[in-house]
Amino acid sequence: MLTVHHLENSQSIRILWLLEELGAPYELKMYDRDKATFLAPKELKRISPLGTAPAITDGALTLSESSAIIDYILDRHGDAGFRPGPEAAERTKYLFWFHAAQGSFQLVMTVAFLLNAMKTRAPALLRPILKAVAGKIDEAFVAPRLKALLDLAETDLGRTTWLAGDALTAADFNMAFCMEAASATGRLSAAKHPNCVAYLARMRERPAYQRALAKDGKFTLNFG
């Protein structure tokens, strides 16, 4: 039986969503974040080779990394149309967004989280200095890259229902947390990204996504 080792309020929500869409059997093992560090607990670090979520176990197999897990699950349970084939018109867009989620988007969102932590969790005497430094890094690195990614998503979602076409694909599963995080941090707004906001609404309305959120039970995306 496949087991999802799921850290509360984390990227592994995308794996729960995928499994719920597939109707595939799985067990769920929940882990709470450390209250002081907001990081994964030691129990998860003993399971995951990287000490991060998502991670799955399936018999003797242990696997981390969202993209690898999604491909493994789809290989094992069937694509259900979630991976456009090599000849499909949507293939290029699918490949781009499936890999951009972790290769570009999540990287920048992680830097944004660390910059915010510098400003809010540092000793009081250091906060003014770190706030200024964080602001410069955000201005030079984070904001331009997020704007480029969100602007591209906005353009694509103005043409199609989902990121890689009018059918839901694994690219959407991988991008789910990224878009939720962008919304929660105010980087994505209805004024600038109406198509992205409508996309999030469609995602949240899906019964499988709602079941995934219910099983998580703590999905609030507090980046403070």
Disulfide bonds with the S-S distance in Angstrom:
none
